[in-house]
């Protein structure tokens, strides 16, 4: 039995996905109404917002403090599977939120025989909730949730990284990747959720930077996710 089938872990994830649906449905509906009213795609809308977010992303994160904006169950199992097949022992997550994706990744570490996951979350209440959820799931011993600006909290991750999950403020996707790049192991997996930043996508798709990269198939739940593997220069 893998850790996702553990009764406590499975029950915790089921409850959190239900809470996330309740917390986020109104927010997402309202957002899509704004996008439609402006005659834009979600990608175009986010790209426009990013210009201002570069200056006030901390305010944006605080404004969304009550929202999970979590991975779907299918995507959670996908990141679990990637961490397993990569045999990851050190994982970094930018944008922990309430800790849903963190539980999937920590479960993979448990099944890989152990390891360490460093998560970064700007909003204090979310960081506290993530720690609580990990404790409930019985996975807290594998995870260090660092509260604060990721450009500071992720300066020292203590060693080489096998998997990096990027799912925070859009304008920090590329800066966070560049910050952690020296610590990426050969064949490290980098997942960027909702990678609407053209600069980020162009960077990981340019062979000079040493990645093989592609967009994952889109669905209603997961849009524009970028999958990259560090293959060297």
Buried (B, 14 or more C-beta within 10 A) or exposed (E): EEBBEBEEBBEBBEEBBEBBEEBBEEBEEEBEEEBEEEEBEBBEBBBEBBEEBEEEBEEBBEEBEEBBBBBBBEBBBBBBBBBBEBEBBBBBBBBBBBBBBBBBBBBBBBBBEEBBBBBBBBBEEBBBBBBEBBBBBBBBEBBBBBBEBBEEBBEEBEEEBBBBBBBBBBBBBBBBBEBBBEBBBEEBBBBBBBBBBEEBBEBBBEEEBBBEBEBBEEEEEBBBBBBBBBEEE
